[in-house]
Amino acid sequence: MPRDEQMQMRPEAPPELVARAGHDPAAFGDLYDHYLPRVYAFCRKYSETREEAEDLTALTFERALTAIHRYQERDIPFSRWLLRVAANALIDQSRRTGRLTSFGSDLELMSDESHLEQWEQAYWLRTHVEALPRDQQEVVRLRFYEDQRFRDVAARMGRSEGAVKQLLRRALRVLQLRIQEETEEAPSDD
Amino acid sequence: MTDDERALNGLSEPEEKLAGQLEELGPLMREQERAEAEMDPQFARNLRAHLVHGEELAPHPTFARNLRARLLRRRSARPVRKPSRRRTLAWMGLGGGAAAAVVAALLVVLLHRPQTPAPAFKAPFPSRSDLVFSYPSSPIVIHHLTPTVSLVHPAPGLPYAGRLQLKAGALPTEPTRLTAYRLTAPSNVVTLGRRLFGIRSPVRHLVAATADWAVAADGGIPSHRPLHSLAISLRTGELIYHDRRNTLLPHASHPLDRIHAVGAARNWLSRLGWPGRRMPVRLFGNVGSLRYVRSVAFAWIGVGETAVQSATLWVTPNGSVIEAWVWPPVAQQTLIPTRPVSAAWTEVRKGTLPLAVEGVSPYRRANGTGSLQRTIVAWVLSAGARGNLYLVPTYRFEGSVHIPGASIHTWYGLAPSAQR
């Protein structure tokens, strides 16, 4: 796999960038570029409007900017730490305003780390899907993102059902191989 | 087993596991993808600039749209004035006895005297651009004077591009005279404001949008410091203030209540020499893109419906004003003879005057059919030949319109009330 593509697929920014971001505004800017889409998407899920999501995203990064030096000691991925900051900002905001209508019991769910883990997992899988060839991406999207039946996927793509199934098998095979490669390349914790 | 399940046959165990994961997380992945696609790149750039350089480099489009929507007044139903008290009294005089006639005549004479000691003036006839100033603008058009004068300046409105066929409706009786107002001539309030607001840079003059502006501005592009500026048009007296030093309000927990927000806005206006204590509040609300900021809009004292607010200020939870758009107060007023409402309505129906349709792109060319439901008098800003600014009366016609391919919308049109 080309190195550029590998870098693009990394869901985490390099640790040295995170370390520098505490005292170097330009590095924080790079971190912001790297994590903004994920943080915004997370905030949007729990906001009624785009404006609310933007306010919450701004609040998350402002809190992160003032607290990033504390992250150095934590033993979790930076993205998880950032999402935790966002989740806390959302919980604080909701308690202050007393407005729980848009997410209700989701607030309790947000206190649960497994929820954030699932969000991260989905993001990580997406980065791999987005590296697939266009037709394979499309079949994965239609089948799994949109939960369409094969006959509908076939109609949308203008192919036979058999061809679509074959395409999906290929996509899964490529995805699996790439994930396996990434796992093997990742440095061991030991 | 369905066709769909059989399709997973032939996969290795890890591939099947992966398919299961995708099945489970697919909806979440789709949500993420949609949210990211929806994200406004301008917002992303502004927030980055704020975090990295401590400022916002450009106004957020939503912010700009909201500002424009709040600056330009939302119309409320108000019937056309009944025939004036003066006319009523005059008719009473003719129908009553001699004594009553004398009293009425005296009253008519008294009431016709100008209400201010200043001599009458000749009010300008509003131009087409005066009429459409309050019309909806394209959301993609943001009119920048220059970033130093104004980060966000409302673009002139656009008339609807298609043709509307309007059915006749009941027209009210027109008043024979209506008041026109001359606004205070521009003063060099920037010198005072600069001192009041602690702007360190000196006042300088620059030409933007064909007007001469006196501007005092700290920060802004390319200094990497947030803009803090006060500008006044030396032609019209329009005043624009920006304080972008703390617009994200990271420590705010709730907005100011109405009493305190209005009080802070009144104080701000009074310090600059406006009659802030007496100006009637016309609108009070939130600023969509800045959650804890309040928007307070004031009307001109003694003036009826206007197409634009006299002053609109944004107030933060600590009582600071961070945005202000202010027109000069009224200096003089005079009565001007009016033309019949029917004549104005004829012009509107013929299509010789620009019309607006709310909620539909002004660039649409589809023709529509509409009806007249209400006619009111509304005052619009108009610049005179000598550079003074006036509020002159217009008839505002409005109703509903059906445009093919769109639902029912509101149309409106302004037509000058004055005799030409």
Interface residues (C-beta under 8 A of the other chain):
Chain A: P25 A26 F28 G29 Y32 D33 L36 P37 R38 Y40 A41 R44 K45 T49 R50 E51 E52 A53 E54 D55 T57 A58 L59 F61 E62 R63 L65 R96 T97 Q118 W119 Q121 A122 Y123 L125 R126 V129 V140 R141 R143 F144 Y145 E146 D147 R149 F150 R151 E161 K165 L168 R169 L172 R173 L175 Q176 I179 Q180
Chain B: D3 D4 A7 G10 L11 S12 P14 E15 L18 A19 Q21 L22 E23 L25 G26 P27 L28 M29 R30 E31 Q32 E33 A35 E36 E38 M39 D40 F43 A44 L47 R48 H50 L51 V52 H53 H60 T62 L248 P250 S253 H254 G288 S289 L290 R291
